[in-house]
């Protein structure tokens, strides 16, 4: 059995990414063994100042997971990157890759922000709807971030939950209800959770069936890039459009 070590960089208050990614990978039929090795960057309240402070801890965290000789590193805080301005993930991924390499670990590096943008591009979409737990001003940063890649956000649901621990306690089935409330007439796909802390995996399959659109999330996009980086088949049962699920173009 192949043993794959996955390095995760997560907010200190995050509980969802270390739940949904292992669950997704456990569903795979490939027989690989995955272990998860995390470094945490302090984050309690999801606001611009706290996100800037968290982003400043990324290099330290990359060095810490590099010490575990991981096979891939995923920086799992989408809004901490997107709040730094358009295309911020490109520099963040490069910098963390350099930091890990300097520590003797040449693992590929992805980020949830970059994975979600690349996931939309992979599916060939140019118009999406999103559900996010953030305050409207932060969700606006996400909308502008996508716009820098010529991706239009046609409909948005902002839940205005600023305590990151409370975000992790949200009902994992609720994002489907939020998506149903949106005007999806122009959308080509739905980001069911544009946040690695807002649970949504339990609703992905049903959402894709009911909405008849490609459905994915920050967590499923990150999982796709982890599998790609490891050279593994990206099909995951119940993982939505980016993980081999049925999707209407």
N, C-alpha and C positions, 0 to 999 in steps of 0.2 A: 504494500500500500504506500503510495506516494504521500509524503508529509509536506504540506505547504504552510509556511508561516506568513501570516498577514499582519502587517503593522498598521494600526489605526491611530490617528491623531484626532481626539475628540474633545469637546468642551467638558470641563470638570463635572458639569451638571447633566451631561447627556446620559441617557439610559436606553435610547431606542436604537441607535446605530449598532450597538453591541448586542442587540437582540435580533433585529431584522436581517442583518447581513449573515450572521451565523445560521439563522433559520433558512434563508434562501440557499446557502451553500450546502446545508444538510439535506436539502431536497434533491440534490443532483444524484443521478444514478452512476456517476463515474467511479466511485470507490476511493477517491482521494480523502486524505485526512487533513482537515484544516484546523490550525490553532491561531488564536488571536492575541496580539501583544500590543497593548495600548499605552499611549502617553496622553496626559490630560493637560489642557490649557484652561486656566481659570475663567469661568463665565457663569454668572448668576442671572443677571438681567439682560434681556436682549434689547440693547439700545446702542446708538452709534458709538458712544464713548467706550462702552464695555467691549464692543466688537473690535475697535481699534486696538485695545489693550490685548485682546486675545490673539489677534493677527500677529502681534509682535512676539508672541511666544512660539510661533510655528517652527523656527529654526531649532530652538532648544528641543522641542518635541521630536523633530526629525532625527536629531542626533541620538535621542534616547531610544527610539524604536530601532535605529540602525544598530545599536549595540546588541540587539537580539538576533542579528543576522537574518532579518526577514526577507521574504521573496518579493514582496510588493508593499508599498506604503500608500495609504489613502488618507488624505487630509479631509476629515469629515465634519466640516462646518461650512455649509454653503453660504450663509448670509455674512459670516465673518470675512469671507473673501469678496463677495459681490459688493459689500458696503465700502470697499476700498476703491471702487471705481471700475469702469468698463475694462475688460480684459485683464483684470488683476490676477486671475488664476494662472495666466501664462507665466508671469514673473514668479508667482508663489511656488508653482510646481518646479520651475527651473532652480530656484534658490534652495528648496528643500532637497532636490536631487543632488545639488552640489554639496550641501551639508552632510547628507547621508554618505556620499562618496568619500568625502574627507574623513569620515569615521570608519571607512573600510567596507561600506555596504553599497553595492552598485544596483540596488533594487530600483525598478521603475517606480515612478511617483505619479499618482493621480490625485485629484481633488473632487469633492462633490460638486463644486461650482463648475469646474471644467467638464466633469462627466455629464452633467445635465445638459450643458450647451452642446457638447459633442453628441449626446444621445438624440437630441432634437434633430441635429444635422444628419445623423446616421439614418433616421427614419424618413428623411427627406421632407420635413415639415417646415413651413414658414409662418404658420399662425397657430398659437396654442392658447389654452386657458389654464390658469393656475389656481390652486388652493394653497394658502400659506397662513401660518399662525401669527405672522408679524403685525405690528402696527402699520397703518397705511403708508406712512412715510418710508419705512423700510421696504415694504412690498413695492413701492415706487422705484426703489433702487434696483430691485430684481427686474422689474419691467424694463428699465433703462439699460440694464446689463444685457438682456437678451436683444434689445434693439441694436446694440453695437455689432451684433452678428446677423443683422437683417432678419431677426425673428420677432414677429409682432405678437404681443400678448393681447388677445381680443377680449378676454373676460377675466376678472380677478375676484377672489374671495379672501379678504383679510380678517383674521379672527381677533386680532389685537390682544394677544396673550403675551405679556412681556416677561413673566417669570419662567425661565427655561425649564425648571422642574415641573411646573404646571403644564407646559407644552407636552412633556413626556407622558403626562397622565391623561391626555385627551383620549376620547373614545376612538379606537382604531377603525371602527366602522363608520364614523361620522363623515370622513371626507367624501364619501359617495353622495351623501345627502347634500353637502355643500356644493359639490359639482353639479348635481341636478338642478340647483337653484340658479346656476349661471346660464346666460344666453350663449349656447354653444353653436349657434347658427353658422358662424364663420370659422370656428376652430377646427383645426385638422388633427389635434391631439390634446390630451388633458394631462397636466402634471398634477397628480392627485395629492402630492405633498411636496412642496418646494422647500422642504426643511428636513434635515436628517433627524431631528428630534421629534417631529410630529408623526405619530404612528399612522400607517395607512396600509400596510401589507395585507391585513385581513380583508381589505375591501378591493384590492386591485383586480382580481379576476371578475368579481361581480360588476365592478364599474365598467370594465372593458365590454362585458356582455350587454349591459344595460345601455351604455352610452353609444355603443357601436362606433367607437373611436379608439385609436391607440392610446393606452393608458400606461403611465410610468410615474416614477417618483425619484426624489434625490437618492433614496436608498437603492432602488433597483438600477438606476443609472450607474451608481458607484460600484455595485456588484458586477455589472456588465464589464466595467473597465478592469476590475480586479481579475476577472476570469480571462479577459483578453490579454492582460499583462502576463498571466501565468501560462498562456498558450492552451487554455482549456475550452472545451465546447461550452458556449454560453447559454445553452438551453436549460432553463430551470422551470419545472412545473409550477404554475400559478404565479409566475414572476412578471407577467405583463408583456407589453410590446417589445421591450428591449431585451427580454430574456426568452424569446422564442414563442411568446404568446400570440394568438391570432390578433391581427390588427388590420383594420380597413384603411388603405392608403388615403 
